[in-house]
């Protein structure tokens, strides 16, 4: 009986800790898809990813060429980033990498004409 209670208590504590970490960083998207978050040790505030510009090309449709990430905290200045656009089934449609700026709260990740209709999610990873 003590083992069952101990295991249950450990499970509740572990779940609560994981839930708290997952809730501490959100990625949102204003125009396309959905957000996915990876908790970065340097960033505790919400990141906002927007897709700009959405240009239209006949035969191709709308494309997402740039993802702008807002609300970067100073504790994340100068760290590597990776922004990935995902499509159906979690397939990567494109990835942009670089280093966050040394000042400001915004950085942009450039993509090569990813079909806006195919984007279902975005992931932003800071550090590591």
N, C-alpha and C positions, 0 to 999 in steps of 0.2 A: 504494500500500500504506500509506503514511504517513497519507493522508487517511482511509482506512478505520479504521485503528487510532485515529486522533485522534477520529473521529466516535463510535466505539464507547466510547472512554474518556469522552468528554463525555456520552454517553447514560447510562453507569453512574453518573457523578458526579451528574448532574441527577436521576436516579431516586432515588439514595440520599438526596439533599437533600430531595426531595419526600416520600419515605417517612418521614424523620425528623420533618418538620414535621407530617405527618398523624398520626403516632403521639404527638405531644406533648400533644394535647388530645383527650379522649374525652368523649362524652356517652352516658350509659347511661340506660336506663329500667327501672324495677322491675316495672311491671305491664302496660304496653301497648307494642306496636310495637317499634321499633328506634331506635337513636341515629344522629344525623348530627352531625358536628362542623365548626365553622369555627374555625380557629386565630386566637385573638385575641392581640395583642401583649401585653396586660396579664395574661393568664391562662396559666399553664403547667401547672397541676394539673388533674386530672380533674374534670369537672362531673358531677353526678348529677341527673337529672331524674326526678321521681316524679309520678304523677298522683293527685290527691286532691281532694275525695272522689269515689269512684266511686258515684254515687247511682243508684238504680233507679227508673224511672218506667214504669208499665204502658203498653204500646203502643209506647214509645220504646226501652226497654231501658236499659242502663247508659250513663251520660254522664261525661265527664271535664270537670270544671268548672275545676280549678286545676292548673297545673303548678308544682311547687315545685323550684327549682334550688338544690342544696347544693354546698358546697365552694368558694364564691367567695373569691378571694384579695383582700387589701386593695389590691393594685395595680389592681384593677378597680372600686373604689368610685366611685360617681358617674358611671358611663359609661352610654350608651344601650344597651338590650338589645332583642332581638326574639326571641320564641319562637314557632315555627310548628309546628303539628300537621299531619302529612301523611297522606293516604289512599292508596288504590290508584293506581298509575301516577304517584305523586308529586304528586297534586293537593292543594293547600292546603285544609285543613278549617277553619282558623282561625288567626289571628295575634294575639299580644299584644305590645305595646310599652311601654316605660317607661324608667326610669333605675334602675340598681342602687343599693342603699342605701349610705349613708356608713359603716356599721358592720355587723358580723356576717358570717356566711358563707352566708346563705340569702336568697333572694327568691322571691316567688310571682308568677306570671303568670295572670291570670284569663281564662277563656274562657266563651263563652255556649253551654253545653250541647252539646258536641261528642260525637257518638255514639262510645262507646268501641270498639264493634265495627268502626268504620271506620278507626281510627287504626292506621297501620303504621309511623310514624316521627315523630321530633321533631327539630327543629333549634334550637340556641341560638346566637345571634350576639351577641357583646359588642363594643361600640365602634362607631365609624364611623357 
